[in-house]
Amino acid sequence: MQHKGDGAAIVQRMKATPAQDDAYGTTKIREDGLALTPSYLFQVKAPGEKKYNWDYYKEIVATPAEQAYKPLAEGGSPLIRS
């Protein structure tokens, strides 16, 4: 097996490159390795609200990815070295 590069450099490149997620769209990987995705609150629909098969949930609120997670500046991640 041939060595393809420096692992730390590969991880840094992954964190710098937005990923395209099928469920959430463009996703950024933060310095601590957390993938930032929006968060959603759904409510189960009443039987009369269902319009087609698999139509079970109603979106109540969507929180943007930047607001859905604790900011790095507040600390707490053991993966961030000062």
Secondary structure, DSSP 8 states (H G I E B T S, - for coil): ----S-HHHHHHHHHHS-EEETTTEEEEE-TTS-EE--EEEEEE--GGG--STT--EEEEEEE-HHHHS--GGG---TT---
